[in-house]
Amino acid sequence: MTVKKKGLLAAGAVAVVASLALAGCSAGTAGAGSGDSTSAASSTLTVWVDAERVDALKDAAAAYQEKTGVEVNLVSKDVAKIKDDFIQQAPTGKGPDVVMGAHDWLGELVTNGVVSPIELGDKAADFLPVAINAATYDGKVYQLPYAVENLALLRNADLAPTAPTSYDDMIAQGTAAGVTYPFVVEQGTDGNPYHLYPFQTGFGAPVFGTDASGGYDATKLELGNAGGDAFATWLGSQGKNGTGVFNTEITGDIAKEAFTSGKAAFWLTGPWNVGAATDAGINVAVDAIPSPGPETAQPFAGVKGFFINEQSKNKVAANDFLVNYIATEDVQLSLFKSGNVLPALAAAAKTASADPLVAGFAAAGANAVPMPAIPAMGQVWQYWGIAEAAIINGADPVGTWQKLATDVQAAIG
């Protein structure tokens, strides 16, 4: 693999190792499988990752140790527990130097004071813009991104030979195919606003406005604007009392079965379901999400990456490892192969997009916006899906939507 060393970051890491050697420091007490960092600076970086990413990072860890003398101890952690374990252990001086996680943890991590800003320097320009935007909180970059995930439109190319030019065109093609479902999207009894957000933004109705730095601003709730009313009206027209295209009885499993069995022409979903479709023998194409309104559909982007522990005694080495080793095309492609999610580094994303299915998700994500990581988003999720499910099931669209906006605003305070 190819690794690059440049600037003061690399020099700083070597200086750390040299000073440790002069001080007679031994390697840290964190052995293989340990989740704890040492309480003083050591020549070991402990990195928490999920099991699927351990092998993808072994070469980078070995290259870093060979170049700097700093051992990188990769610790496999349960994805369901990694965030809570980190928040609990980091303030005590334990836990890892670096932890893998999702960008929408940022509000919680920053509020709890457990992560440190990352110095990217000129490297920031090497990433997809949406990845850097997602990794930034209050004007500071806190995450080294490695993957960008967003929804796109999966099309059964045998049933619908051409990409739809609009939402109505998609439904027309799906209807003409003569299948049970022209189009499927996961909902469920509590709704699923994540999957409906591209359509909502098609009417110019984002959740929040932004501040001067481009970050989400909790004081600028946009749900109740005129675009929101237009979206709600349209959503009602596609529900129980309208076309019936949207149905809260369609769960994720039902949507998957419908598409993989050839009963649906189109499926709005993420890259995590592509394998199921291709394994079922479906001739899959991946298209941009067609907008039902006057604006471009903008799905949420979820960005995966690495955070530095605010209490780490090895911040310089941790920053160096992330910026000059993880943020390389070789390593980002290795991570891509472990999960088949679009790399966050632009050069790696371009290489991965040689696969037309990956290229389709990249194109669909060109207009994606980061899922809000601000704490106020918790109050939105609390009411959002329930309101959309009610509208789909026949509740007054505008009245229900305005109540949603009022309830969220009151919860935010």
KOLMARZA-255118 format. One record per residue (C-alpha): z, y, x; residue in one letter; residue number from 1. Coordinates in pm, whole numbers, plus 50000, padded with zeros to 5 digits. Layout:
<recs>
+-------+-------+-------+---+-----+
:     w :     v :     u : r :   k :
+-------+-------+-------+---+-----+
:     Z :     Y :     X : a : NUM :
...
+-------+-------+-------+---+-----+
</recs>
This chain:
<recs>
+-------+-------+-------+---+-----+
:     w :     v :     u : r :   k :
+-------+-------+-------+---+-----+
: 50000 : 50000 : 50000 : m :   1 :
: 49952 : 50359 : 50108 : t :   2 :
: 50246 : 50594 : 50129 : v :   3 :
: 50250 : 50959 : 50223 : k :   4 :
: 50520 : 51159 : 50399 : k :   5 :
: 50502 : 51531 : 50395 : k :   6 :
: 50703 : 51847 : 50410 : g :   7 :
: 51072 : 51908 : 50445 : l :   8 :
: 51162 : 51634 : 50199 : l :   9 :
: 51054 : 51362 : 50439 : a :  10 :
: 51219 : 51536 : 50731 : a :  11 :
: 51535 : 51579 : 50529 : g :  12 :
: 51557 : 51209 : 50453 : a :  13 :
: 51523 : 51121 : 50822 : v :  14 :
: 51790 : 51378 : 50903 : a :  15 :
: 52023 : 51216 : 50654 : v :  16 :
: 51974 : 50877 : 50816 : v :  17 :
: 52024 : 51023 : 51163 : a :  18 :
: 52345 : 51196 : 51067 : s :  19 :
: 52475 : 50877 : 50911 : l :  20 :
: 52404 : 50686 : 51228 : a :  21 :
: 52584 : 50945 : 51442 : l :  22 :
: 52881 : 50929 : 51211 : a :  23 :
: 52894 : 50553 : 51243 : g :  24 :
: 52836 : 50498 : 50870 : c :  25 :
: 52751 : 50151 : 50759 : s :  26 :
: 52528 : 50055 : 50472 : a :  27 :
: 52669 : 50125 : 50128 : g :  28 :
: 52892 : 49881 : 49947 : t :  29 :
: 52632 : 49836 : 49674 : a :  30 :
: 52498 : 49491 : 49742 : g :  31 :
: 52221 : 49304 : 49568 : a :  32 :
: 52283 : 49315 : 49197 : g :  33 :
: 52558 : 49577 : 49224 : s :  34 :
: 52536 : 49875 : 48992 : g :  35 :
: 52760 : 50108 : 49193 : d :  36 :
: 52679 : 50369 : 49456 : s :  37 :
: 52923 : 50439 : 49734 : t :  38 :
: 53154 : 50737 : 49700 : s :  39 :
: 53020 : 50892 : 50021 : a :  40 :
: 52665 : 50931 : 50151 : a :  41 :
: 52529 : 50596 : 50263 : s :  42 :
: 52207 : 50449 : 50397 : s :  43 :
: 52147 : 50270 : 50067 : t :  44 :
: 51977 : 50411 : 49759 : l :  45 :
: 52070 : 50223 : 49442 : t :  46 :
: 51797 : 50237 : 49178 : v :  47 :
: 51843 : 50106 : 48825 : w :  48 :
: 51522 : 49978 : 48663 : v :  49 :
: 51429 : 49742 : 48383 : d :  50 :
: 51341 : 49384 : 48471 : a :  51 :
: 50965 : 49434 : 48425 : e :  52 :
: 50950 : 49707 : 48689 : r :  53 :
: 51148 : 49545 : 48975 : v :  54 :
: 50854 : 49363 : 49133 : d :  55 :
: 50630 : 49669 : 49092 : a :  56 :
: 50867 : 49874 : 49308 : l :  57 :
: 50942 : 49624 : 49584 : k :  58 :
: 50663 : 49739 : 49815 : d :  59 :
: 50763 : 50104 : 49782 : a :  60 :
: 51126 : 50016 : 49851 : a :  61 :
: 51030 : 49816 : 50161 : a :  62 :
: 50799 : 50091 : 50288 : a :  63 :
: 51070 : 50353 : 50244 : y :  64 :
: 51327 : 50146 : 50431 : q :  65 :
: 51081 : 50077 : 50714 : e :  66 :
: 51001 : 50447 : 50752 : k :  67 :
: 51348 : 50598 : 50710 : t :  68 :
: 51602 : 50320 : 50757 : g :  69 :
: 51735 : 50383 : 50405 : v :  70 :
: 51759 : 50062 : 50206 : e :  71 :
: 51648 : 50082 : 49842 : v :  72 :
: 51857 : 49847 : 49628 : n :  73 :
: 51663 : 49773 : 49308 : l :  74 :
: 51900 : 49670 : 49030 : v :  75 :
: 51759 : 49512 : 48713 : s :  76 :
: 51927 : 49653 : 48402 : k :  77 :
: 51910 : 49583 : 48029 : d :  78 :
: 51686 : 49850 : 47873 : v :  79 :
: 51910 : 49870 : 47567 : a :  80 :
: 52217 : 49953 : 47778 : k :  81 :
: 52083 : 50144 : 48077 : i :  82 :
: 52122 : 50497 : 47935 : k :  83 :
: 52474 : 50452 : 47801 : d :  84 :
: 52588 : 50272 : 48116 : d :  85 :
: 52447 : 50554 : 48327 : f :  86 :
: 52613 : 50830 : 48123 : i :  87 :
: 52945 : 50648 : 48142 : q :  88 :
: 52936 : 50569 : 48514 : q :  89 :
: 52761 : 50873 : 48664 : a :  90 :
: 53049 : 51125 : 48619 : p :  91 :
: 53288 : 50889 : 48800 : t :  92 :
: 53078 : 50882 : 49115 : g :  93 :
: 52966 : 50528 : 49040 : k :  94 :
: 52639 : 50413 : 48897 : g :  95 :
: 52303 : 50445 : 49071 : p :  96 :
: 52148 : 50719 : 49280 : d :  97 :
: 51835 : 50692 : 49066 : v :  98 :
: 51787 : 50559 : 48713 : v :  99 :
: 51471 : 50480 : 48519 : m : 100 :
: 51444 : 50614 : 48164 : g : 101 :
: 51257 : 50800 : 47893 : a : 102 :
: 51202 : 51176 : 47893 : h : 103 :
: 51356 : 51219 : 47549 : d : 104 :
: 51693 : 51128 : 47701 : w : 105 :
: 51685 : 51461 : 47880 : l : 106 :
: 51878 : 51664 : 47625 : g : 107 :
: 52165 : 51417 : 47635 : e : 108 :
: 52154 : 51369 : 48012 : l : 109 :
: 52143 : 51741 : 48094 : v : 110 :
: 52410 : 51824 : 47836 : t : 111 :
: 52637 : 51561 : 47991 : n : 112 :
: 52568 : 51700 : 48339 : g : 113 :
: 52467 : 51364 : 48486 : v : 114 :
: 52119 : 51441 : 48623 : v : 115 :
: 51999 : 51667 : 48900 : s : 116 :
: 51673 : 51868 : 48913 : p : 117 :
: 51392 : 51719 : 49120 : i : 118 :
: 51206 : 51927 : 49379 : e : 119 :
: 50841 : 51841 : 49326 : l : 120 :
: 50683 : 52136 : 49504 : g : 121 :
: 50303 : 52121 : 49508 : d : 122 :
: 50318 : 51762 : 49383 : k : 123 :
: 50371 : 51888 : 49027 : a : 124 :
: 50000 : 51970 : 49006 : a : 125 :
: 49913 : 51604 : 49072 : d : 126 :
: 50052 : 51486 : 48738 : f : 127 :
: 49905 : 51493 : 48389 : l : 128 :
: 50018 : 51822 : 48230 : p : 129 :
: 50189 : 51650 : 47938 : v : 130 :
: 50393 : 51441 : 48182 : a : 131 :
: 50525 : 51746 : 48366 : i : 132 :
: 50591 : 51929 : 48040 : n : 133 :
: 50793 : 51634 : 47914 : a : 134 :
: 50986 : 51606 : 48240 : a : 135 :
: 51088 : 51972 : 48225 : t : 136 :
: 51404 : 52093 : 48052 : y : 137 :
: 51524 : 52454 : 48048 : d : 138 :
: 51254 : 52538 : 48301 : g : 139 :
: 51357 : 52271 : 48555 : k : 140 :
: 51196 : 51936 : 48630 : v : 141 :
: 51450 : 51656 : 48593 : y : 142 :
: 51226 : 51351 : 48583 : q : 143 :
: 50969 : 51197 : 48816 : l : 144 :
: 50715 : 51064 : 48563 : p : 145 :
: 50537 : 50733 : 48605 : y : 146 :
: 50386 : 50657 : 48260 : a : 147 :
: 50266 : 50839 : 47949 : v : 148 :
: 50263 : 50662 : 47613 : e : 149 :
: 50107 : 50787 : 47290 : n : 150 :
: 49955 : 50663 : 46968 : l : 151 :
: 49581 : 50616 : 46920 : a : 152 :
: 49352 : 50466 : 46659 : l : 153 :
: 49266 : 50100 : 46708 : l : 154 :
: 48932 : 50013 : 46547 : r : 155 :
: 48788 : 49673 : 46469 : n : 156 :
: 48443 : 49746 : 46609 : a : 157 :
: 48289 : 49453 : 46419 : d : 158 :
: 48400 : 49609 : 46090 : l : 159 :
: 48353 : 49974 : 46184 : a : 160 :
: 48091 : 50019 : 46458 : p : 161 :
: 48142 : 50392 : 46521 : t : 162 :
: 48442 : 50612 : 46588 : a : 163 :
: 48538 : 50813 : 46276 : p : 164 :
: 48467 : 51184 : 46281 : t : 165 :
: 48748 : 51267 : 46039 : s : 166 :
: 49028 : 51106 : 45842 : y : 167 :
: 48804 : 51085 : 45535 : d : 168 :
: 48528 : 50926 : 45740 : d : 169 :
: 48777 : 50666 : 45867 : m : 170 :
: 48882 : 50573 : 45514 : i : 171 :
: 48518 : 50563 : 45402 : a : 172 :
: 48424 : 50329 : 45686 : q : 173 :
: 48724 : 50108 : 45623 : g : 174 :
: 48648 : 50092 : 45252 : t : 175 :
: 48283 : 50009 : 45318 : a : 176 :
: 48393 : 49719 : 45540 : a : 177 :
: 48524 : 49547 : 45228 : g : 178 :
: 48859 : 49447 : 45379 : v : 179 :
: 49202 : 49453 : 45217 : t : 180 :
: 49315 : 49764 : 45403 : y : 181 :
: 49079 : 50040 : 45516 : p : 182 :
: 49357 : 50166 : 45743 : f : 183 :
: 49715 : 50062 : 45822 : v : 184 :
: 50004 : 50253 : 45971 : v : 185 :
: 50363 : 50141 : 46008 : e : 186 :
: 50606 : 50300 : 45763 : q : 187 :
: 50891 : 50105 : 45601 : g : 188 :
: 51147 : 50205 : 45340 : t : 189 :
: 51291 : 50482 : 45559 : d : 190 :
: 50951 : 50620 : 45656 : g : 191 :
: 50819 : 50660 : 46008 : n : 192 :
: 50752 : 51024 : 46102 : p : 193 :
: 50664 : 50930 : 46461 : y : 194 :
: 50352 : 50756 : 46332 : h : 195 :
: 50267 : 51031 : 46082 : l : 196 :
: 50316 : 51322 : 46323 : y : 197 :
: 49949 : 51337 : 46434 : p : 198 :
: 49849 : 51394 : 46070 : f : 199 :
: 50125 : 51651 : 46025 : q : 200 :
: 50006 : 51853 : 46323 : t : 201 :
: 49656 : 51836 : 46177 : g : 202 :
: 49786 : 52087 : 45924 : f : 203 :
: 49945 : 52311 : 46187 : g : 204 :
: 50301 : 52196 : 46117 : a : 205 :
: 50489 : 52116 : 46439 : p : 206 :
: 50861 : 52040 : 46433 : v : 207 :
: 50967 : 52326 : 46661 : f : 208 :
: 50810 : 52634 : 46810 : g : 209 :
: 50836 : 52700 : 47182 : t : 210 :
: 51007 : 52954 : 47404 : d : 211 :
: 50853 : 53171 : 47677 : a : 212 :
: 50858 : 52880 : 47925 : s : 213 :
: 50676 : 52649 : 47684 : g : 214 :
: 50982 : 52439 : 47605 : g : 215 :
: 51089 : 52355 : 47252 : y : 216 :
: 51314 : 52617 : 47091 : d : 217 :
: 51569 : 52487 : 46838 : a : 218 :
: 51590 : 52834 : 46681 : t : 219 :
: 51223 : 52810 : 46581 : k : 220 :
: 51214 : 52531 : 46325 : l : 221 :
: 50853 : 52507 : 46200 : e : 222 :
: 50886 : 52222 : 45951 : l : 223 :
: 50901 : 52452 : 45650 : g : 224 :
: 50597 : 52664 : 45728 : n : 225 :
: 50283 : 52679 : 45514 : a : 226 :
: 50126 : 52401 : 45717 : g : 227 :
: 50420 : 52179 : 45632 : g : 228 :
: 50365 : 52235 : 45261 : d : 229 :
: 49995 : 52153 : 45302 : a : 230 :
: 50079 : 51834 : 45492 : f : 231 :
: 50333 : 51729 : 45228 : a : 232 :
: 50079 : 51785 : 44951 : t : 233 :
: 49820 : 51579 : 45137 : w : 234 :
: 50076 : 51306 : 45214 : l : 235 :
: 50156 : 51277 : 44845 : g : 236 :
: 49785 : 51240 : 44770 : s : 237 :
: 49768 : 50941 : 45004 : q : 238 :
: 50073 : 50768 : 44857 : g : 239 :
: 50175 : 50575 : 44548 : k : 240 :
: 50038 : 50829 : 44301 : n : 241 :
: 49719 : 50890 : 44499 : g : 242 :
: 49492 : 50673 : 44711 : t : 243 :
: 49771 : 50433 : 44805 : g : 244 :
: 49660 : 50427 : 45170 : v : 245 :
: 50017 : 50501 : 45280 : f : 246 :
: 50272 : 50251 : 45158 : n : 247 :
: 50638 : 50222 : 45256 : t : 248 :
: 50610 : 49845 : 45217 : e : 249 :
: 50386 : 49836 : 45525 : i : 250 :
: 50621 : 49753 : 45811 : t : 251 :
: 50520 : 49722 : 46174 : g : 252 :
: 50482 : 49345 : 46142 : d : 253 :
: 50273 : 49372 : 45826 : i : 254 :
: 50044 : 49630 : 45987 : a : 255 :
: 50002 : 49410 : 46293 : k : 256 :
: 49921 : 49101 : 46086 : e : 257 :
: 49671 : 49295 : 45878 : a : 258 :
: 49475 : 49418 : 46179 : f : 259 :
: 49498 : 49107 : 46395 : t : 260 :
: 49383 : 48887 : 46105 : s : 261 :
: 49082 : 49108 : 46033 : g : 262 :
: 49218 : 49241 : 45703 : k : 263 :
: 49227 : 49604 : 45825 : a : 264 :
: 48951 : 49806 : 45986 : a : 265 :
: 49174 : 50066 : 46154 : f : 266 :
: 49532 : 50063 : 46284 : w : 267 :
: 49732 : 50362 : 46408 : l : 268 :
: 49958 : 50226 : 46680 : t : 269 :
: 50046 : 50240 : 47050 : g : 270 :
: 49940 : 50056 : 47365 : p : 271 :
: 50219 : 49805 : 47313 : w : 272 :
: 50011 : 49639 : 47039 : n : 273 :
: 49673 : 49621 : 47212 : v : 274 :
: 49747 : 49281 : 47361 : g : 275 :
: 49822 : 49131 : 47020 : a : 276 :
: 49488 : 49256 : 46888 : a : 277 :
: 49277 : 49135 : 47180 : t : 278 :
: 49462 : 48801 : 47193 : d : 279 :
: 49370 : 48755 : 46826 : a : 280 :
: 49003 : 48790 : 46918 : g : 281 :
: 48954 : 49130 : 46758 : i : 282 :
: 48672 : 49338 : 46905 : n : 283 :
: 48898 : 49638 : 46971 : v : 284 :
: 48792 : 49995 : 47036 : a : 285 :
: 49043 : 50277 : 47090 : v : 286 :
: 48964 : 50617 : 46938 : d : 287 :
: 49123 : 50958 : 46911 : a : 288 :
: 49328 : 51005 : 46593 : i : 289 :
: 49117 : 51174 : 46324 : p : 290 :
: 49275 : 51480 : 46169 : s : 291 :
: 49302 : 51520 : 45791 : p : 292 :
: 49346 : 51896 : 45821 : g : 293 :
: 49195 : 52199 : 45993 : p : 294 :
: 49378 : 52150 : 46324 : e : 295 :
: 49351 : 51881 : 46593 : t : 296 :
: 49579 : 51582 : 46549 : a : 297 :
: 49852 : 51581 : 46816 : q : 298 :
: 50052 : 51262 : 46861 : p : 299 :
: 50384 : 51261 : 47036 : f : 300 :
: 50381 : 51162 : 47402 : a : 301 :
: 50666 : 50959 : 47543 : g : 302 :
: 50702 : 50983 : 47920 : v : 303 :
: 50880 : 50724 : 48133 : k : 304 :
: 51016 : 50808 : 48474 : g : 305 :
: 51310 : 50836 : 48709 : f : 306 :
: 51617 : 51061 : 48716 : f : 307 :
: 51849 : 51149 : 49005 : i : 308 :
: 52223 : 51112 : 48950 : n : 309 :
: 52393 : 51453 : 48974 : e : 310 :
: 52687 : 51284 : 49152 : q : 311 :
: 52471 : 51099 : 49404 : s : 312 :
: 52566 : 51156 : 49767 : k : 313 :
: 52207 : 51077 : 49862 : n : 314 :
: 52011 : 51338 : 49666 : k : 315 :
: 51782 : 51433 : 49953 : v : 316 :
: 51683 : 51072 : 50017 : a : 317 :
: 51653 : 51005 : 49642 : a : 318 :
: 51424 : 51306 : 49597 : n : 319 :
: 51216 : 51200 : 49897 : d : 320 :
: 51179 : 50843 : 49772 : f : 321 :
: 51066 : 50958 : 49427 : l : 322 :
: 50831 : 51238 : 49531 : v : 323 :
: 50670 : 51080 : 49836 : n : 324 :
: 50673 : 50711 : 49743 : y : 325 :
: 50692 : 50667 : 49364 : i : 326 :
: 50452 : 50958 : 49308 : a : 327 :
: 50167 : 50785 : 49490 : t : 328 :
: 49859 : 50631 : 49337 : e : 329 :
: 49935 : 50282 : 49471 : d : 330 :
: 50285 : 50269 : 49327 : v : 331 :
: 50189 : 50428 : 48996 : q : 332 :
: 49910 : 50172 : 48957 : l : 333 :
: 50154 : 49894 : 49042 : s : 334 :
: 50383 : 50023 : 48767 : l : 335 :
: 50081 : 50046 : 48535 : f : 336 :
: 49999 : 49679 : 48592 : k : 337 :
: 50355 : 49586 : 48501 : s : 338 :
: 50335 : 49751 : 48159 : g : 339 :
: 49973 : 49856 : 48095 : n : 340 :
: 50081 : 50211 : 48003 : v : 341 :
: 49875 : 50506 : 48128 : l : 342 :
: 50005 : 50631 : 48467 : p : 343 :
: 50151 : 50981 : 48477 : a : 344 :
: 49989 : 51066 : 48811 : l : 345 :
: 49641 : 51203 : 48738 : a : 346 :
: 49462 : 51009 : 49014 : a : 347 :
: 49621 : 50682 : 48903 : a : 348 :
: 49541 : 50760 : 48539 : a : 349 :
: 49176 : 50810 : 48631 : k : 350 :
: 49164 : 50477 : 48812 : t : 351 :
: 49339 : 50293 : 48528 : a : 352 :
: 49096 : 50446 : 48280 : s : 353 :
: 48817 : 50230 : 48417 : a : 354 :
: 48942 : 49999 : 48141 : d : 355 :
: 48786 : 50140 : 47820 : p : 356 :
: 49097 : 50058 : 47616 : l : 357 :
: 49317 : 50255 : 47856 : v : 358 :
: 49057 : 50533 : 47858 : a : 359 :
: 49077 : 50542 : 47480 : g : 360 :
: 49452 : 50602 : 47487 : f : 361 :
: 49406 : 50866 : 47757 : a : 362 :
: 49150 : 51048 : 47542 : a : 363 :
: 49371 : 51020 : 47233 : a : 364 :
: 49658 : 51159 : 47439 : g : 365 :
: 49463 : 51457 : 47571 : a : 366 :
: 49609 : 51665 : 47288 : n : 367 :
: 49948 : 51491 : 47282 : a : 368 :
: 50269 : 51691 : 47294 : v : 369 :
: 50599 : 51571 : 47441 : p : 370 :
: 50844 : 51430 : 47191 : m : 371 :
: 51119 : 51696 : 47172 : p : 372 :
: 51413 : 51611 : 47396 : a : 373 :
: 51636 : 51895 : 47277 : i : 374 :
: 51963 : 51786 : 47107 : p : 375 :
: 51857 : 51947 : 46777 : a : 376 :
: 51591 : 51678 : 46740 : m : 377 :
: 51865 : 51439 : 46632 : g : 378 :
: 51914 : 51642 : 46316 : q : 379 :
: 51541 : 51624 : 46244 : v : 380 :
: 51519 : 51246 : 46267 : w : 381 :
: 51817 : 51218 : 46032 : q : 382 :
: 51623 : 51358 : 45735 : y : 383 :
: 51255 : 51346 : 45828 : w : 384 :
: 51155 : 50987 : 45757 : g : 385 :
: 51352 : 50970 : 45433 : i : 386 :
: 51171 : 51277 : 45301 : a : 387 :
: 50828 : 51142 : 45395 : e : 388 :
: 50902 : 50804 : 45237 : a : 389 :
: 51008 : 50980 : 44916 : a : 390 :
: 50683 : 51180 : 44907 : i : 391 :
: 50476 : 50866 : 44964 : i : 392 :
: 50662 : 50703 : 44675 : n : 393 :
: 50585 : 50986 : 44433 : g : 394 :
: 50848 : 51257 : 44482 : a : 395 :
: 50742 : 51622 : 44445 : d : 396 :
: 50572 : 51690 : 44781 : p : 397 :
: 50645 : 52058 : 44836 : v : 398 :
: 50993 : 52052 : 44687 : g : 399 :
: 51090 : 51747 : 44894 : t : 400 :
: 50946 : 51898 : 45209 : w : 401 :
: 51121 : 52230 : 45164 : q : 402 :
: 51451 : 52049 : 45105 : k : 403 :
: 51387 : 51862 : 45430 : l : 404 :
: 51345 : 52190 : 45615 : a : 405 :
: 51657 : 52336 : 45453 : t : 406 :
: 51868 : 52029 : 45532 : d : 407 :
: 51754 : 52021 : 45894 : v : 408 :
: 51815 : 52393 : 45940 : q : 409 :
: 52167 : 52357 : 45797 : a : 410 :
: 52238 : 52058 : 46024 : a : 411 :
: 52119 : 52246 : 46332 : i : 412 :
: 52333 : 52541 : 46230 : g : 413 :
+-------+-------+-------+---+-----+
</recs>
